[in-house]
């Protein structure tokens, strides 16, 4: 069941890619309704491996989260999809994407953290080669 749901979620993410979020741009922190995650929940301003995260709070928990590296470059869009929503076969259609280019997509489990405290999957849409992002 989970594998089927993860596969369906992956397909949904790929079909949602044309819906680019209008208030996130390369080389500039997200503006408009986006807020730095560290001002909303007790997380650091910069998370190694993820970067500086910005989100429109009305889109939680799924996001999109716009992730910027240490140089201020938009490197990825991250979605945080609760496992309970996947098990209940909830659809996530038309999710915005913070950048135009897509290099690759990663998915991995997270047991929970401030802001999304339930078990969930991070779905990361990389706009650059992850090795080239300054995320240390």
N, C-alpha and C positions, 0 to 999 in steps of 0.2 A: 504494500500500500504506500509506504513512504517513498520507495524508489519510483513508483508511478507518479506520485505527487511531485517529487523533485524533478523528474523529467518534464512534466507538464509545466512546472514553474519555470524551468530553463527556457522552454519554448515561448512561454508568455513574455519573459524578459527580452528575448531576441526580437519578438514582434513589436515590443513597445519601444524599441530603440529610436524610431523616428520622432517620438514626442519629446523634443528637447526642452528642458526647463529654461525659461526666458531670463531668469535672474541668477544664473551662474555662468561665468565666462572665464576662459583661460587667463592666467596671470592676474586675477583680481578676486578677492574674497567674495563669496556669494552675497548678493544684496537683496533688496526688496523684502519679501517675507521670510527670507532665510536668516537664521540666527546661529551664532557659533554655539555648538553643542555644549561646550564647557561653561557657557553662561546659563544654560538650562538645567544641567544635571552635574553632579560632582565627578567630572572627568577632566583630565589634563587638556590644556589648549592644543597640544600636539601629542598624538598617540603613535609611538613607533610602529611602523608597518602599515598604518592607516593614514596618518597625516592629521591636518587640522580639519575637523568636520563641521559642516554647516547643514542645517535642516530647516524646513518650514515646519514649525511645531504642529500645524494642523494635519500634517501627513503622517504623523507617528502612529504606529511604530514602523511601518514599512519604509517610509522615506519617499523620495530619494535623499540621501545624504551626499552632499558635494564634498569631495576630499581633495585637499591641496597639500602639496609637498612643502618642504622648508623654503623653497624659492618662490612660493606663492603661485605655482603652476597647478591648474586643475589636472589631477591625475586619474581620478576615478569617480564613479557614481556607485554608492553602496545602498543596497536595500537590506533591511533587517526583517525577515519574515518569520513570525512565530510558528513553531512546530504545530501548536494546537490549530492554527488557521490552516496549515497544510493538511493535517489529519481530517479536518472538517471540510476539506476540498474547497476552501474559499478561493475565489478568483481574484487575481490582482491584475486588472486590465488597464492599459493606457498609462502606466507609470511613467512619469517624466524622467528624462535623462539629462544630466548636467552638462554634457559635452557632445559634440558631433561625432568625432572619430571613435571607433571601437577597435581596440587591439585584441582583447581577449576577455573571457569571463571566468571568474573563480567563484566557487561556492564552498563554504565550510561552516561547521557547527559552532555555536557559541552557547554556553550554559546560561548566559544572562549577565547583565552589567547595568550600571545606572542608566536610566532612560529606556532600556528594553530589558527588564529584569526577568523575563521568562525565557526558557530555552528557545533558540531561534537559529536560523541560518543567515549568514552574511552572504549576499550575492553581490559580488564586486564586478562592475563593468569597467574595465581598464581602458582609459582613453590614450594611454601611452604604454610603452613597454614597461612592465612593472620594475624591471632591473634598472631602468633609467631614472626612475623617480627617486628623489632625495627624501626618503622616509625613515632614516635612522635618527 
